[in-house]
Amino acid sequence: MRKQLLKSVEYNESLDMMYIAKDGSISKRRINVLQVGEVSFRAYCFLRKSKRTFTIDNILALVPLIAKESRVI
């Protein structure tokens, strides 16, 4: 997971993340990773509209967002 987080910082791409909190609740969040540490990382969370700190071990899944152009020709 850490490698994918570092890659998203390098390429400035957003991720969809499935995350389990300390209380056991599971949430789906869209994030922009800002900084990656050894056990945690900082990201802007679009769900909460603020910068948050997440534990890497609590990530269930990470999916990069693919920006698609939608233009009428």
Secondary structure, 3 states (H helix, E strand, C coil): CHHHHHHHHHHCCEEEEEEECCCCCEEEEEEEEEEECCCEEEEEECCCCEEEEEEHHHEEEEEECCCCCCCCC
